Amino acid sequence: MLSKETVKETFKATMFAAAALLALSATGAANAQSATEIQLSYKDKKFDPAEITASANTPIVIKLKNLDAKAMEFESKTLKVEKVVAASSDATINVRAQKPGRYEFFDEYNEKVARGALVVK
């Protein structure tokens, strides 16, 4: 049988852990809500719009619609992201908060013609 003191200490530790978990969850939700969402489409080997903008130091969520009948691969070496998007489908691309600058992206399957840029201000 556990002593009253052991039960009290276990209860306190459990409540502390629950409060810490709740605080972390709230922080994660706040960060997710503060992300900039950008709509981008891809058709005929072109991004529309070809240049997108976002605020510095804010996470970015790119909602990409591939309107072509073939798959494409969104890639950016400077943003450190790549994602294959099936034909006629949508994808969500999460980008970490960036410093001000210009970040190129492209369709890896059509790299020479299908290019765009994210301008972070």
ABEGO torsion letter per residue (X at the ends): XBBAAAAAAAAAAAAAAAAAAAAAAAAAAAAAAABBBBBBBBBGGBBOBABBBBBBGBBBBBBBBBABABBBBBBBAAAGBBBBBBBGBBBBBBBBBBBBEBBBBBBAABAAABBBBBBBX
